[in-house]
Amino acid sequence: MSRWHNCMMYWRRGQDAVTVLLAAWMLVSLWVMRVDVGSMVGWSILGTAGLLLILGVIAMEFGKFWEDGLELVLGLWLAVTPWALGYTFGSALRYNALIVGLVIFVLSSLTLIGHRLDASQAAATTTPITPAMP
């Protein structure tokens, strides 16, 4: 394995661990900030954070490209939910969702870029098969 591959493997595992911790914080923050879990806001954060938590745990084990793509989309959704669902009543909750969502979005973006660089490096190091000359 190349040094680049080892570095990216550690980065992906770290990114997944941070995603799991941030998703767990979002779940706990519902109760810390006394959000009504029966409301649309509560359900949205509960569902998004729950999916991020599950994806992060799965990604720690398997580390597939699609998991990081879903984490990217869910992180973006989490960041825009204060405006999409119109919950400007609690500024702490709004900033919490915005910051956690943006951090997940940026980390997933960097990991997806790493996937792309890893694939292009692997393609560059493979030797093409040339037909045998008669």
PyRosetta script that sets phi, psi and omega in degrees:
from pyrosetta import init, pose_from_sequence

init()
pose = pose_from_sequence("MSRWHNCMMYWRRGQDAVTVLLAAWMLVSLWVMRVDVGSMVGWSILGTAGLLLILGVIAMEFGKFWEDGLELVLGLWLAVTPWALGYTFGSALRYNALIVGLVIFVLSSLTLIGHRLDASQAAATTTPITPAMP")
pose.set_psi(1, 143.2)
pose.set_omega(1, -179.4)
pose.set_phi(2, -80.9)
pose.set_psi(2, 163.5)
pose.set_omega(2, 178.9)
pose.set_phi(3, -63.3)
pose.set_psi(3, -39.0)
pose.set_omega(3, 178.2)
pose.set_phi(4, -59.8)
pose.set_psi(4, -45.1)
pose.set_omega(4, -179.0)
pose.set_phi(5, -62.3)
pose.set_psi(5, -43.8)
pose.set_omega(5, 178.2)
pose.set_phi(6, -62.4)
pose.set_psi(6, -42.3)
pose.set_omega(6, 178.9)
pose.set_phi(7, -61.7)
pose.set_psi(7, -44.9)
pose.set_omega(7, -179.8)
pose.set_phi(8, -66.8)
pose.set_psi(8, -34.3)
pose.set_omega(8, 179.1)
pose.set_phi(9, -64.0)
pose.set_psi(9, -43.8)
pose.set_omega(9, 177.8)
pose.set_phi(10, -66.9)
pose.set_psi(10, -37.7)
pose.set_omega(10, 178.1)
pose.set_phi(11, -62.0)
pose.set_psi(11, -45.6)
pose.set_omega(11, -178.5)
pose.set_phi(12, -62.7)
pose.set_psi(12, -42.8)
pose.set_omega(12, 179.2)
pose.set_phi(13, -65.5)
pose.set_psi(13, -38.6)
pose.set_omega(13, 177.0)
pose.set_phi(14, -65.7)
pose.set_psi(14, -41.4)
pose.set_omega(14, 178.7)
pose.set_phi(15, -63.2)
pose.set_psi(15, -40.9)
pose.set_omega(15, 179.1)
pose.set_phi(16, -66.4)
pose.set_psi(16, -38.9)
pose.set_omega(16, 178.2)
pose.set_phi(17, -65.2)
pose.set_psi(17, -41.1)
pose.set_omega(17, 177.8)
pose.set_phi(18, -64.8)
pose.set_psi(18, -40.6)
pose.set_omega(18, 177.7)
pose.set_phi(19, -60.8)
pose.set_psi(19, -43.7)
pose.set_omega(19, 178.9)
pose.set_phi(20, -62.6)
pose.set_psi(20, -44.7)
pose.set_omega(20, 179.9)
pose.set_phi(21, -64.3)
pose.set_psi(21, -42.7)
pose.set_omega(21, 179.2)
pose.set_phi(22, -67.3)
pose.set_psi(22, -38.4)
pose.set_omega(22, 177.4)
pose.set_phi(23, -65.7)
pose.set_psi(23, -40.3)
pose.set_omega(23, 177.0)
pose.set_phi(24, -63.4)
pose.set_psi(24, -39.7)
pose.set_omega(24, 177.4)
pose.set_phi(25, -62.9)
pose.set_psi(25, -41.1)
pose.set_omega(25, 179.1)
pose.set_phi(26, -62.1)
pose.set_psi(26, -38.2)
pose.set_omega(26, 177.6)
pose.set_phi(27, -66.1)
pose.set_psi(27, -43.9)
pose.set_omega(27, 179.8)
pose.set_phi(28, -68.1)
pose.set_psi(28, -36.1)
pose.set_omega(28, -177.1)
pose.set_phi(29, -64.8)
pose.set_psi(29, -22.5)
pose.set_omega(29, 175.3)
pose.set_phi(30, -58.8)
pose.set_psi(30, -41.4)
pose.set_omega(30, -179.4)
pose.set_phi(31, -83.5)
pose.set_psi(31, -34.1)
pose.set_omega(31, 178.5)
pose.set_phi(32, -63.5)
pose.set_psi(32, -41.2)
pose.set_omega(32, -178.2)
pose.set_phi(33, -93.0)
pose.set_psi(33, 7.2)
pose.set_omega(33, 176.6)
pose.set_phi(34, 53.7)
pose.set_psi(34, 52.4)
pose.set_omega(34, 177.3)
pose.set_phi(35, -86.9)
pose.set_psi(35, 135.3)
pose.set_omega(35, 176.7)
pose.set_phi(36, -70.0)
pose.set_psi(36, 111.4)
pose.set_omega(36, -176.5)
pose.set_phi(37, -68.3)
pose.set_psi(37, -19.4)
pose.set_omega(37, 178.2)
pose.set_phi(38, -80.0)
pose.set_psi(38, -9.7)
pose.set_omega(38, -179.6)
pose.set_phi(39, -82.4)
pose.set_psi(39, 168.6)
pose.set_omega(39, 178.0)
pose.set_phi(40, -61.5)
pose.set_psi(40, -40.4)
pose.set_omega(40, 179.0)
pose.set_phi(41, -63.1)
pose.set_psi(41, -46.5)
pose.set_omega(41, 179.8)
pose.set_phi(42, -60.9)
pose.set_psi(42, -45.0)
pose.set_omega(42, 179.5)
pose.set_phi(43, -65.0)
pose.set_psi(43, -39.7)
pose.set_omega(43, -179.6)
pose.set_phi(44, -64.0)
pose.set_psi(44, -47.8)
pose.set_omega(44, 179.8)
pose.set_phi(45, -67.6)
pose.set_psi(45, -41.4)
pose.set_omega(45, 179.7)
pose.set_phi(46, -61.7)
pose.set_psi(46, -46.6)
pose.set_omega(46, -179.8)
pose.set_phi(47, -67.2)
pose.set_psi(47, -44.5)
pose.set_omega(47, -178.9)
pose.set_phi(48, -65.9)
pose.set_psi(48, -46.7)
pose.set_omega(48, 179.9)
pose.set_phi(49, -66.6)
pose.set_psi(49, -36.9)
pose.set_omega(49, 177.2)
pose.set_phi(50, -63.8)
pose.set_psi(50, -44.0)
pose.set_omega(50, 177.0)
pose.set_phi(51, -64.5)
pose.set_psi(51, -40.8)
pose.set_omega(51, 177.5)
pose.set_phi(52, -63.1)
pose.set_psi(52, -39.3)
pose.set_omega(52, 178.6)
pose.set_phi(53, -63.8)
pose.set_psi(53, -46.7)
pose.set_omega(53, 179.6)
pose.set_phi(54, -64.6)
pose.set_psi(54, -45.2)
pose.set_omega(54, 179.0)
pose.set_phi(55, -62.4)
pose.set_psi(55, -39.6)
pose.set_omega(55, 179.2)
pose.set_phi(56, -63.7)
pose.set_psi(56, -41.1)
pose.set_omega(56, 178.7)
pose.set_phi(57, -67.3)
pose.set_psi(57, -43.0)
pose.set_omega(57, 177.9)
pose.set_phi(58, -63.1)
pose.set_psi(58, -43.1)
pose.set_omega(58, -178.3)
pose.set_phi(59, -65.5)
pose.set_psi(59, -30.0)
pose.set_omega(59, 176.8)
pose.set_phi(60, -62.0)
pose.set_psi(60, -33.6)
pose.set_omega(60, -177.5)
pose.set_phi(61, -87.1)
pose.set_psi(61, -42.8)
pose.set_omega(61, -171.4)
pose.set_phi(62, -108.3)
pose.set_psi(62, -36.7)
pose.set_omega(62, 176.5)
pose.set_phi(63, 59.1)
pose.set_psi(63, 53.3)
pose.set_omega(63, 179.8)
pose.set_phi(64, -92.0)
pose.set_psi(64, 159.9)
pose.set_omega(64, -178.0)
pose.set_phi(65, -62.2)
pose.set_psi(65, -42.2)
pose.set_omega(65, -175.1)
pose.set_phi(66, -66.2)
pose.set_psi(66, -29.5)
pose.set_omega(66, 179.8)
pose.set_phi(67, -65.3)
pose.set_psi(67, -42.0)
pose.set_omega(67, 178.5)
pose.set_phi(68, -67.9)
pose.set_psi(68, -33.9)
pose.set_omega(68, 175.8)
pose.set_phi(69, -63.8)
pose.set_psi(69, -42.5)
pose.set_omega(69, 177.1)
pose.set_phi(70, -67.4)
pose.set_psi(70, -38.9)
pose.set_omega(70, 177.0)
pose.set_phi(71, -62.0)
pose.set_psi(71, -37.9)
pose.set_omega(71, 178.0)
pose.set_phi(72, -61.3)
pose.set_psi(72, -48.6)
pose.set_omega(72, -179.1)
pose.set_phi(73, -64.5)
pose.set_psi(73, -43.9)
pose.set_omega(73, -179.5)
pose.set_phi(74, -67.3)
pose.set_psi(74, -36.5)
pose.set_omega(74, 176.2)
pose.set_phi(75, -63.6)
pose.set_psi(75, -41.7)
pose.set_omega(75, 177.2)
pose.set_phi(76, -64.6)
pose.set_psi(76, -42.3)
pose.set_omega(76, 178.4)
pose.set_phi(77, -61.1)
pose.set_psi(77, -43.5)
pose.set_omega(77, -180.0)
pose.set_phi(78, -61.2)
pose.set_psi(78, -37.4)
pose.set_omega(78, -179.2)
pose.set_phi(79, -70.2)
pose.set_psi(79, -32.0)
pose.set_omega(79, -177.0)
pose.set_phi(80, -97.2)
pose.set_psi(80, -6.0)
pose.set_omega(80, -178.7)
pose.set_phi(81, -58.3)
pose.set_psi(81, -35.1)
pose.set_omega(81, 178.3)
pose.set_phi(82, -57.1)
pose.set_psi(82, -36.2)
pose.set_omega(82, 180.0)
pose.set_phi(83, -86.6)
pose.set_psi(83, -36.6)
pose.set_omega(83, -179.3)
pose.set_phi(84, -67.2)
pose.set_psi(84, -39.4)
pose.set_omega(84, -178.6)
pose.set_phi(85, -99.6)
pose.set_psi(85, -5.6)
pose.set_omega(85, 174.2)
pose.set_phi(86, 70.0)
pose.set_psi(86, 36.4)
pose.set_omega(86, 177.0)
pose.set_phi(87, -100.9)
pose.set_psi(87, 84.0)
pose.set_omega(87, 176.8)
pose.set_phi(88, -99.4)
pose.set_psi(88, 7.7)
pose.set_omega(88, -177.4)
pose.set_phi(89, -70.9)
pose.set_psi(89, -29.6)
pose.set_omega(89, 179.9)
pose.set_phi(90, -120.4)
pose.set_psi(90, 104.1)
pose.set_omega(90, -175.6)
pose.set_phi(91, -64.9)
pose.set_psi(91, -32.0)
pose.set_omega(91, 178.6)
pose.set_phi(92, -64.4)
pose.set_psi(92, -42.7)
pose.set_omega(92, 178.8)
pose.set_phi(93, -66.4)
pose.set_psi(93, -40.4)
pose.set_omega(93, 179.0)
pose.set_phi(94, -62.9)
pose.set_psi(94, -48.2)
pose.set_omega(94, 180.0)
pose.set_phi(95, -68.3)
pose.set_psi(95, -34.2)
pose.set_omega(95, 177.7)
pose.set_phi(96, -61.8)
pose.set_psi(96, -49.4)
pose.set_omega(96, 179.5)
pose.set_phi(97, -64.8)
pose.set_psi(97, -40.9)
pose.set_omega(97, -179.5)
pose.set_phi(98, -63.6)
pose.set_psi(98, -49.9)
pose.set_omega(98, -176.4)
pose.set_phi(99, -67.9)
pose.set_psi(99, -47.7)
pose.set_omega(99, -179.8)
pose.set_phi(100, -62.6)
pose.set_psi(100, -43.7)
pose.set_omega(100, 179.4)
pose.set_phi(101, -62.3)
pose.set_psi(101, -42.3)
pose.set_omega(101, 179.3)
pose.set_phi(102, -67.8)
pose.set_psi(102, -38.2)
pose.set_omega(102, 178.1)
pose.set_phi(103, -63.4)
pose.set_psi(103, -45.5)
pose.set_omega(103, 178.2)
pose.set_phi(104, -62.9)
pose.set_psi(104, -41.9)
pose.set_omega(104, 178.8)
pose.set_phi(105, -60.4)
pose.set_psi(105, -47.6)
pose.set_omega(105, -178.6)
pose.set_phi(106, -66.1)
pose.set_psi(106, -45.0)
pose.set_omega(106, 179.4)
pose.set_phi(107, -62.5)
pose.set_psi(107, -42.0)
pose.set_omega(107, 178.2)
pose.set_phi(108, -66.6)
pose.set_psi(108, -37.6)
pose.set_omega(108, 177.3)
pose.set_phi(109, -61.6)
pose.set_psi(109, -45.9)
pose.set_omega(109, 179.3)
pose.set_phi(110, -63.6)
pose.set_psi(110, -37.6)
pose.set_omega(110, 178.5)
pose.set_phi(111, -67.7)
pose.set_psi(111, -39.9)
pose.set_omega(111, 177.4)
pose.set_phi(112, -65.1)
pose.set_psi(112, -37.3)
pose.set_omega(112, 175.0)
pose.set_phi(113, -63.5)
pose.set_psi(113, -39.6)
pose.set_omega(113, 177.0)
pose.set_phi(114, -63.5)
pose.set_psi(114, -39.5)
pose.set_omega(114, 175.0)
pose.set_phi(115, -58.6)
pose.set_psi(115, -45.2)
pose.set_omega(115, -178.2)
pose.set_phi(116, -64.3)
pose.set_psi(116, -45.1)
pose.set_omega(116, 179.2)
pose.set_phi(117, -65.8)
pose.set_psi(117, -37.8)
pose.set_omega(117, 178.9)
pose.set_phi(118, -63.4)
pose.set_psi(118, -42.5)
pose.set_omega(118, 179.8)
pose.set_phi(119, -67.4)
pose.set_psi(119, -40.4)
pose.set_omega(119, -179.5)
pose.set_phi(120, -70.3)
pose.set_psi(120, -33.9)
pose.set_omega(120, 177.3)
pose.set_phi(121, -68.9)
pose.set_psi(121, -39.4)
pose.set_omega(121, 178.0)
pose.set_phi(122, -64.9)
pose.set_psi(122, -38.5)
pose.set_omega(122, 178.8)
pose.set_phi(123, -67.7)
pose.set_psi(123, -34.7)
pose.set_omega(123, -178.7)
pose.set_phi(124, -73.8)
pose.set_psi(124, -27.2)
pose.set_omega(124, -176.7)
pose.set_phi(125, -90.1)
pose.set_psi(125, -12.8)
pose.set_omega(125, 178.0)
pose.set_phi(126, -81.1)
pose.set_psi(126, 142.1)
pose.set_omega(126, 179.6)
pose.set_phi(127, -91.5)
pose.set_psi(127, 135.0)
pose.set_omega(127, -179.7)
pose.set_phi(128, -70.1)
pose.set_psi(128, 149.3)
pose.set_omega(128, 177.9)
pose.set_phi(129, -84.8)
pose.set_psi(129, 121.3)
pose.set_omega(129, 179.5)
pose.set_phi(130, -105.7)
pose.set_psi(130, 141.7)
pose.set_omega(130, 179.7)
pose.set_phi(131, -67.4)
pose.set_psi(131, 147.7)
pose.set_omega(131, 178.6)
pose.set_phi(132, -71.4)
pose.set_psi(132, 140.1)
pose.set_omega(132, 178.4)
pose.set_phi(133, -81.7)
pose.set_psi(133, 135.1)
pose.set_omega(133, 179.9)
pose.set_phi(134, -74.4)
pose.dump_pdb("model.pdb")
